[in-house]
Amino acid sequence: MMRPLIVLPPKAQIHGQSRIHLNVVLNVDVVQELPKVEIGLANKNVGIAATIAGALGGGALIARVGLARPLVVFGFAVPLSNLLWAALALAGRSHPLFAVTVAVHDTLVGAAIAALEALILGVCNRRYGATQYALLSAAAGLAGRLAAAPSGAIAARLGWPAFFAASAVAGVAAVALTLAAPLDCLQRKR
């Protein structure tokens, strides 16, 4: 029986969608076949470096082109990167695919975090900025924490490839719904 190990990093909500489908570490045959040292190196070293690079690159892009386009592009790209996890689950033991999956996924997550943080800062009133930022950041993390509990059972029932595909669809749907909401702060210059 598959037992998922869910890793919830401090923050990474993309338009309110769950972080759970952004960084799930497979504790199934795919990853159990890889040495734990390699899993740790890929997830921690490559993953952290990729997240930092993505955040810096995303921040630079936002400074150059504004917030709206990167927010949408990274918002769609992150859940679609879950399809790499689905491919890894289907491929079985693959060191190169595992490293590429972690690098691509975490780079996109870093860029999306930069866009989300810029959005949160943009909606905060300067007079109440600290309180609003704290509340919005906490609210952004709520969905991931609520989705964590049932995700393991869902993955066990669907299988990892279907779980990751479903999470990609759910993430894309969440971003699409968000686009329907009026976001005045994207138009305002501060």
Secondary structure, DSSP 8 states (H G I E B T S, - for coil): ----EE---S---BTTB-GGGTSEE--SHHHHTS-HHHHHIIIIIIHHHHHHHHHHHHHHHHHHH-SHHHHHHHHHHHHHTHHHHHHHHHH-S-HHHHHHHHHHHHHHHHHHHHHHHHHHHHHS-GGGHHHHHHHHHHHHHHHHHHHHHHHHHHHHHH-HHHHHHHHHHHHHHHHHHHHTS--GGGT---
